[in-house]
Amino acid sequence: MKMRRPAPVRGAIALALASLALAACRPKPAEIRVTPAKVTLYGPGRSQSLKYDVFDKKGNPMPGLTATWMSDKPKVASVDANGLVRSLAAGRTIVTASFQNFTASASVDVIDVASLTVSPNRATLVGAPGTKMALVAEVRDAKGNLSPLKLRWISGDPKVATVDADGIVSSGVEGRTTVIASLGNDVSSACDVKVLHREIGVFELTPVTLILKVGETQKMTATIKDLTGLVIEDAALAWTSSDPKTATVTNGAVTGVSRGAARISVATSMKKLGADVLVN
């Protein structure tokens, strides 16, 4: 004589069997991917979020699964449980996301960058549309050495002024904009650019003769006025030295390098002046 199981027991068994069947049919993880696959951070204290996705064998995403993160060189860059990478020191590390037996990684480069400066930080382009000026950007590492890193240049308002990949600014309509040089998302420096469509009435340079000792620095001043006699502040100027081995010039500051003579020139888009420098 066969014994019949109570109805509640039969129902529980049927539910368990159905759950097992459903689990057997459910897609299984087949791959994990990390994005972005490569990260560059400039200097310590920078951060970048990484993301992972788990996929089944058909390439369909499987949300809601939790992976773990690890950095193989945590002294270069650390990573937290949410995939947030923080730079600590110059170098390279591999950050890995793991789920079950699957792993995926991203390479993280930390570049030694301590500062980025753009000079001048204010400039006025005087003249017709298309007047140009060069901005100078300096990137230095923790030891103060110049770095050759390539910068990204952008203008806040290209109608007022555009900027090319080398930091050359060209004027457009009258107005004001900000031109920015940047490395990644966190390191940047800027110049406030003003555009004036005026003619230059007066352009003067003082002094016209400098006598310097080696290592000494003196300032030259260029004055620009429009046709009404109004002084134009922060006018964009190009300073050059005929012999940088004898004397250098940066924004009018002349420094004696070695004994000899050099010619310092300063120019607007329309006019050019010069001064003699003797280094002894």
Wavefront OBJ file of the C-alpha trace (Angstrom):
o trace
v 0.000 0.000 0.000
v 1.511 3.316 -1.156
v 1.473 6.233 1.265
v 0.487 9.568 -0.181
v 2.455 12.603 0.957
v 0.438 15.426 2.418
v -0.479 18.152 -0.068
v 1.788 20.808 1.568
v 4.798 18.495 1.244
v 4.014 17.742 -2.390
v 3.736 21.477 -3.051
v 7.086 22.227 -1.411
v 8.834 19.527 -3.428
v 7.295 20.798 -6.653
v 8.402 24.350 -5.870
v 11.947 23.195 -5.123
v 12.128 21.228 -8.367
v 10.826 24.235 -10.307
v 13.430 26.482 -8.685
v 16.197 24.054 -9.615
v 14.963 23.888 -13.174
v 14.784 27.680 -13.385
v 18.323 28.014 -11.981
v 19.594 25.528 -14.550
v 18.081 27.600 -17.356
v 19.294 30.981 -16.018
v 22.232 32.477 -17.981
v 25.609 32.031 -16.341
v 28.427 34.593 -16.182
v 30.993 34.160 -18.944
v 33.049 37.372 -18.940
v 33.791 40.564 -17.018
v 34.962 43.803 -18.620
v 36.478 46.949 -17.072
v 36.181 50.440 -18.565
v 38.132 52.479 -19.275
v 40.949 50.018 -19.994
v 43.646 52.681 -19.624
v 43.820 55.611 -17.195
v 46.393 58.391 -16.906
v 46.521 60.509 -13.747
v 48.745 63.570 -13.472
v 50.310 63.906 -10.051
v 49.316 62.518 -6.644
v 45.867 63.084 -5.191
v 43.996 62.642 -8.486
v 41.113 60.209 -8.926
v 39.268 58.290 -11.630
v 36.273 55.961 -11.425
v 36.446 52.569 -13.103
v 33.379 50.531 -14.042
v 32.907 46.797 -14.532
v 30.202 44.814 -16.359
v 29.534 41.078 -16.205
v 28.236 39.366 -19.373
v 26.791 35.960 -20.185
v 28.079 33.795 -23.052
v 25.738 35.569 -25.486
v 27.219 38.951 -24.580
v 24.201 40.119 -22.602
v 24.946 42.227 -19.493
v 24.112 40.737 -16.107
v 23.418 43.616 -13.714
v 23.374 43.361 -9.939
v 26.493 41.199 -9.571
v 29.239 42.396 -7.232
v 32.914 42.202 -8.155
v 35.953 42.922 -5.994
v 38.733 45.390 -6.864
v 42.495 45.152 -6.342
v 45.563 47.242 -7.287
v 48.796 45.305 -7.805
v 50.842 48.354 -6.732
v 48.784 50.172 -4.103
v 51.683 52.554 -3.384
v 51.273 53.923 -6.933
v 47.464 54.033 -6.936
v 44.822 52.585 -4.635
v 41.318 51.426 -5.527
v 38.282 51.195 -3.234
v 35.291 48.849 -3.261
v 33.460 51.127 -5.697
v 36.257 51.188 -8.290
v 37.495 54.687 -7.429
v 41.224 54.892 -8.214
v 43.393 57.431 -6.342
v 46.935 58.308 -7.443
v 49.689 58.290 -4.819
v 53.078 58.253 -6.580
v 54.560 58.203 -10.082
v 54.522 54.770 -11.721
v 52.196 52.197 -13.261
v 49.808 49.750 -11.636
v 47.241 47.229 -12.832
v 43.793 47.496 -11.273
v 41.740 44.307 -11.488
v 38.041 43.546 -11.021
v 37.205 39.920 -10.082
v 33.908 38.036 -10.104
v 33.916 34.284 -9.413
v 36.668 32.930 -11.699
v 36.574 35.870 -14.089
v 38.894 38.892 -14.053
v 39.440 42.044 -16.101
v 41.994 44.797 -15.660
v 42.853 48.413 -16.436
v 46.340 49.910 -16.555
v 46.815 53.072 -14.496
v 49.723 55.416 -15.224
v 50.557 58.099 -12.677
v 52.699 60.864 -14.214
v 54.949 63.072 -12.090
v 53.275 66.488 -12.426
v 53.490 69.093 -9.674
v 52.356 72.252 -11.483
v 51.041 73.713 -14.726
v 51.254 77.453 -15.411
v 50.215 79.525 -18.400
v 51.820 82.892 -19.055
v 50.778 85.546 -19.346
v 47.679 84.990 -17.233
v 46.058 88.117 -18.729
v 46.431 89.447 -22.259
v 44.739 91.948 -24.541
v 44.854 91.382 -28.305
v 44.795 94.788 -29.981
v 44.115 95.095 -33.686
v 42.017 93.657 -36.477
v 40.399 90.206 -36.236
v 43.045 87.536 -36.753
v 45.610 89.217 -34.518
v 47.724 86.472 -32.953
v 49.663 85.908 -29.749
v 51.502 82.933 -28.266
v 50.779 81.632 -24.795
v 53.528 79.762 -22.966
v 52.641 76.805 -20.756
v 55.104 75.188 -18.365
v 54.614 71.772 -16.779
v 56.986 70.919 -13.914
v 57.528 67.731 -11.940
v 58.016 67.403 -8.185
v 61.721 68.302 -8.555
v 60.925 71.460 -10.502
v 62.090 70.083 -13.845
v 60.263 71.051 -17.020
v 58.159 68.289 -18.562
v 57.506 67.856 -22.321
v 53.931 66.632 -21.818
v 51.482 67.582 -24.563
v 48.701 69.891 -23.399
v 45.092 70.275 -24.497
v 44.138 73.881 -25.324
v 40.559 75.176 -25.449
v 38.858 78.571 -25.657
v 35.784 79.334 -23.601
v 34.336 81.415 -26.458
v 35.826 80.678 -29.912
v 33.895 83.630 -31.345
v 36.103 85.968 -29.299
v 39.347 84.019 -29.665
v 40.464 80.608 -30.888
v 43.535 78.670 -29.788
v 45.477 75.987 -31.667
v 47.304 72.913 -30.368
v 50.471 74.954 -29.767
v 48.826 77.673 -27.675
v 48.645 80.276 -30.467
v 45.615 82.510 -29.848
v 43.825 84.312 -32.713
v 41.367 87.128 -32.114
v 37.784 87.201 -33.369
v 35.020 89.574 -32.308
v 35.543 92.083 -29.497
v 34.971 90.626 -26.075
v 36.571 88.517 -23.378
v 37.164 84.798 -22.997
v 39.303 82.328 -21.074
v 41.882 80.158 -22.808
v 42.724 77.017 -20.851
v 45.610 74.545 -21.020
v 44.929 71.218 -19.336
v 46.264 67.747 -18.562
v 43.557 65.162 -18.005
v 40.526 66.272 -16.032
v 42.179 67.778 -12.962
v 45.256 69.830 -13.936
v 44.755 73.146 -15.737
v 45.834 76.774 -15.981
v 44.280 79.677 -17.854
v 44.751 83.066 -19.453
v 42.084 85.776 -19.430
v 42.002 87.050 -23.032
v 40.484 90.374 -24.070
v 40.005 91.377 -27.716
v 39.948 95.057 -28.775
v 39.571 96.228 -32.368
v 41.653 99.385 -31.980
v 44.565 100.971 -33.736
v 47.791 101.533 -31.825
v 48.703 105.196 -31.555
v 51.753 105.002 -29.271
v 54.183 102.131 -28.740
v 57.171 102.826 -26.475
v 59.877 100.699 -24.835
v 61.937 101.732 -21.794
v 64.791 101.582 -21.169
v 66.322 101.264 -24.626
v 69.718 100.220 -23.204
v 70.469 97.774 -20.394
v 73.782 96.947 -18.708
v 73.631 93.729 -16.707
v 75.896 91.439 -14.756
v 75.780 87.703 -15.365
v 72.780 86.371 -13.447
v 71.205 89.807 -12.979
v 67.640 90.528 -14.108
v 66.062 93.861 -15.006
v 62.603 94.678 -16.266
v 61.802 96.420 -19.554
v 58.430 98.131 -19.932
v 56.442 98.394 -23.140
v 53.653 100.999 -23.187
v 50.811 100.899 -25.701
v 48.184 103.596 -26.216
v 45.324 103.789 -28.686
v 44.660 106.756 -30.987
v 42.851 108.613 -28.182
v 45.864 108.286 -25.868
v 44.231 105.670 -23.643
v 46.734 103.169 -22.205
v 45.913 99.570 -23.128
v 46.668 97.327 -20.161
v 48.118 93.822 -20.545
v 48.586 94.194 -24.295
v 49.738 90.982 -25.967
v 53.426 91.291 -26.817
v 56.062 88.986 -28.277
v 59.463 89.290 -26.588
v 62.589 87.814 -28.179
v 66.373 87.916 -27.715
v 68.820 87.937 -30.606
v 71.199 85.767 -28.536
v 69.620 83.767 -25.681
v 73.095 82.492 -24.745
v 73.962 86.071 -23.772
v 70.620 87.359 -22.484
v 67.113 85.920 -22.182
v 63.796 87.737 -21.927
v 60.445 86.626 -20.488
v 57.535 89.073 -20.506
v 59.998 91.975 -20.446
v 62.251 90.571 -17.693
v 65.788 90.455 -19.138
v 68.420 88.191 -17.546
v 72.141 88.224 -18.258
v 73.438 84.749 -19.075
v 77.043 85.321 -20.232
v 79.299 88.200 -21.203
v 78.456 89.813 -24.527
v 75.814 91.886 -26.305
v 72.293 91.069 -27.437
v 69.296 92.812 -28.944
v 65.942 92.522 -27.179
v 62.862 92.937 -29.381
v 59.231 93.410 -28.472
v 56.419 93.335 -31.018
v 52.696 93.766 -31.371
v 50.854 92.422 -34.389
v 51.724 95.654 -36.249
v 54.816 97.243 -34.706
v 58.214 96.190 -33.372
v 60.728 97.885 -31.068
v 64.218 96.959 -29.879
v 66.702 97.631 -27.061
v 70.396 96.848 -26.609
v 71.662 94.708 -23.734
v 75.283 94.538 -22.590
v 76.238 91.775 -20.163
v 79.581 92.105 -18.350
l 1 2 3 4 5 6 7 8 9 10 11 12 13 14 15 16 17 18 19 20 21 22 23 24 25 26 27 28 29 30 31 32 33 34 35 36 37 38 39 40 41 42 43 44 45 46 47 48 49 50 51 52 53 54 55 56 57 58 59 60 61 62 63 64 65 66 67 68 69 70 71 72 73 74 75 76 77 78 79 80 81 82 83 84 85 86 87 88 89 90 91 92 93 94 95 96 97 98 99 100 101 102 103 104 105 106 107 108 109 110 111 112 113 114 115 116 117 118 119 120 121 122 123 124 125 126 127 128 129 130 131 132 133 134 135 136 137 138 139 140 141 142 143 144 145 146 147 148 149 150 151 152 153 154 155 156 157 158 159 160 161 162 163 164 165 166 167 168 169 170 171 172 173 174 175 176 177 178 179 180 181 182 183 184 185 186 187 188 189 190 191 192 193 194 195 196 197 198 199 200 201 202 203 204 205 206 207 208 209 210 211 212 213 214 215 216 217 218 219 220 221 222 223 224 225 226 227 228 229 230 231 232 233 234 235 236 237 238 239 240 241 242 243 244 245 246 247 248 249 250 251 252 253 254 255 256 257 258 259 260 261 262 263 264 265 266 267 268 269 270 271 272 273 274 275 276 277 278 279 280
